[in-house]
Amino acid sequence: MRLTEQQVRSLYGQDVQDRSGAKIGTVGQVWADPAGEATWVSLKTGTMGHHESMAPLQAARMQPDGRLQVPYDKATVRSAPSVETGTDQPLGADQLTQLYRHYQLGEQAGPAPQRMRGAPEVVRSEERLRVGTESEPAGTARLSKRVVTENVQTSVPVEHDEVTVIHEPVSEADRDAARAGIGEEQREMELRAEHPVVAKEQVPVERVRLNKDEVVEEQPVNAQVRRELVDADVPERARRNG
């Protein structure tokens, strides 16, 4: 498996799985051939104290999540020849022979691999705002109907009878038809008058309802976030300009 420089750097401290997906340990060191190609890793398994088991990268593969998977079971890797944690020594011929025999890799070829030194690096982090919204009660809208009393003034036409007394002489032609006589006599006429009458009726006049609209508005959010700054302290003679 050929790895880029970035992938090699990402191996340090990365989980390693066996062929079934079970975790074996984490990568402690990476070993490369004279051409700089990563060929072996040592694994911190937590069971060997200050020693790390060796595993070949020949048939290993990188998982999408960055973990390394080797085509061996956990017991095979954990029982493999080991190196001391943090050693700077290249793998010896005897060590390589034992490793090739342990993993059944066939004939050993080429010079002994050297431990790769990862370029010193730090990871700069920063905080970022994740602004969202949450709903909360903002009160209750309600309709309440109550009764009030108010004065209403209007007018209505009314009729009444009025009496007018009319005096007119009896003509010669009517004198024979008119009955003459001296005595008391009384005649009556019914008079009529209207007066206002008030009655009440209940009629529906209006529908009143509540309608809710969602209104979106921009509301400013102010918060403090932290971020890291990286300062490089490089001697003047070793500093590259540009």
Secondary structure, 3 states (H helix, E strand, C coil): CCCCHHHHHHHCCCEEECCCCCEEEEEEEEEECCCCCEEEEEEECCCCCCEEEEEECCCCEECCCCCEECCCCHHHHHCCCEEECCCCCCCCHHHHHHHHHHHCCCCCCCCCCEEECCCCCCCCCECCCCCCCCCCCCCCCCCCCCCCCCCCCCCCCCCECCCCCCCCCCCHHHHCCCCCCCCCCCCCCCCCECCCCCCCCCCCCCCCCCCCCCCCCCCCCCCCCCECCCCCCCCHHHCCCC
